Amino acid sequence: MDELMASLRAVAEPTRLRLLSLCADSELTVSELTQILGQSQPRVSRHLKLMVEAGLLAKFREGIWSFYGLATTGAGAQLSSRLLELIVQDDPVVKRDLARLEEIKQARAEEAASYFRANAAHWNEIRSLYVDEADVEAHLLNLAGDQPIDQFLDIGTGTGRILQIFAPHVRHGLGVDLSREMLAIARATLEKHRLRHCQVRQADMYNLPMAPESADFITIHQVLHFADSPAAAVTEAARVLKPGGRMAVVDFAPHDLEHLREKRAHRRLGFADEEIESWCTTAGLEVLPTHHLAGTPLTVSIWQARRPGPTLN
Ligand SMILES: C[S@@+](CC[C@H](N)C(=O)[O-])C[C@H]1O[C@@H](n2cnc3c(N)ncnc32)[C@H](O)[C@@H]1O
């Protein structure tokens, strides 16, 4: 009862209801919210602080920025979703807020697209060295099976492509990456396709901001060849895998394209099956069959592992 009263008090104010409706649409920074509401930053920050304390909104940091979105657990989260049903979407103030939000999203998407364009040539160059990416994605989805996935995690999500293709099959999806620029593209993509059940967060794959045994299915797609310590990344991924949960690591089989190291910052020129399999076993996982998609000159491998436990889906 106390928790509910605190949440009700925290939201009983016009600006806070507007904040609720905006954060239900997208995860937004204080400066974006300030721009939309036309109020001073300290004032907006104070509203947000109270709403986070009351469990209505969740705050998460990305470098020096903080993002605000709807809370997903607790009494405050339940109250938010009930209130949102009652907020009238054609109210002139709500409509104006959402129109301004749309302008901000468009500006974000343009910024992300220009970063993507600047780097696209490098990415395309690497893609041309192996089998069609669509084949890899279809294979990966096929391995995941046809049962819905409850909590999906994509480590090193980059532009969020894997998150996007898994989205129709998951109840909740999270992509993590270190790069702000990549995450900006991922966010724009999720927004464009209105994938509200999927989010991205800035996080280090060696120190995931997640509880142990919280993910049902994890993907690490074309990330480990950049890693200083791929074994540690696999161990950290295994930590957050639920009993019965599965992980798929996609990367190159061993190759000798040294220029990828010099020009494209690859640390590892592919991985042998035994190497990845031994990291999985050491991390307490059972190894499942590996698949190889032979290309010229690079072969893509999909290694799979499972945390022992009852089947999840
Ligand atoms: C080649 S991209 C692959 C992106 C995505 N998985 C895909 O296949 O489209 C590699 C990604 O790994 C991310 N990355 C590298 N080191 C990382 C780390 N320590 N923690 C999280 N992400 C990392 C990079 O920022 C980059 O976005």
The ligand as a Gaussian input file, in Angstrom:
#p B3LYP/6-31G(d) Opt

LIG

0 1
 C       31.789000      -6.210000     -35.942000
 S       30.760000      -5.484000     -34.739000
 C       29.481000      -6.722000     -34.698000
 C       28.173000      -6.126000     -34.327000
 C       26.973000      -7.070000     -34.346000
 N       27.114000      -8.159000     -33.413000
 C       26.719000      -7.571000     -35.745000
 O       27.159000      -8.677000     -36.043000
 O       26.114000      -6.860000     -36.552000
 C       31.572000      -5.783000     -33.187000
 C       30.908000      -5.037000     -32.039000
 O       31.499000      -5.445000     -30.790000
 C       31.510000      -4.330000     -29.938000
 N       32.435000      -4.549000     -28.832000
 C       33.782000      -4.688000     -28.907000
 N       34.300000      -4.857000     -27.673000
 C       33.255000      -4.838000     -26.797000
 C       33.138000      -4.969000     -25.381000
 N       34.218000      -5.132000     -24.592000
 N       31.922000      -4.916000     -24.833000
 C       30.819000      -4.714000     -25.603000
 N       30.867000      -4.588000     -26.947000
 C       32.066000      -4.647000     -27.542000
 C       31.924000      -3.200000     -30.863000
 O       31.600000      -1.929000     -30.345000
 C       31.124000      -3.537000     -32.120000
 O       29.884000      -2.884000     -32.134000

